[in-house]
Amino acid sequence: MSVLDSVRKQLVPIHPEGYKFIGIFAVVSLLLYWLWTPLGWLGLIATLWCAYFFRDPVRVTPAREGLVIAPADGYVCSLGLFAPPPELGLGDQPMQRVSIFMSVFDCHVNRSPVAGRIAKIAYKPGIFVNADLDKASEDNERNGFVIETPDGRFGVVQIAGLIARRILCFSREGDNVQPGERIGLIRFGSRVDVYIPGAAEPLVGFGAKTIAGETVLADLRASEPRRVYRMG
């Protein structure tokens, strides 16, 4: 193996959506450096952050049927029974919802939590309050997916946050997706809600750290009672 191959293996891939932003940051950094050297160094730090933000690492997704996988990096900011957004057409009965908040330091590539067919994609304009707040699920700009599976219909909602101003969707209605498959991206700082059908209890607690495509949120095949968590 060559030195170049070794270096490539150590570098985390950048999502193509980030190239233009990294380029803009780099050009601005050069201009700032020309104006005043300390500003140029600050611009370099901002450029490195931009590259870090748009990272798209390889993930190893659990393959067993019945698992619901985290669609986003971040931490669990809300758990409980909530009615899904009306535009998804999932009815008005409360469903188990796991909400994941992504800070500006988390990877923002979103992934499918389950295997199935995307039956519907619904975009709804809105405001841009802090995505960490519960009302963000109702008031903020969002893009929702309905994924049909043998276990029922799941809702996955990308929600823009206080800083985020752009929701990107990589999938189309009718697409078949696999757990951990990339379905979208949000710029910059946001939230993803997962609505789970049936009586499955979450396997994560409030504040738990999640890794998109790897962390198991729920097991539809499990029969164990609800887990209790404590802060330590």
Summary of the structure (lengths in Angstrom):
residues: 232
radius of gyration: 19.0
end to end distance: 43.8
largest distance: 64.2
contacts: 735
relative contact order: 0.19
helix: 22%
strand: 34%
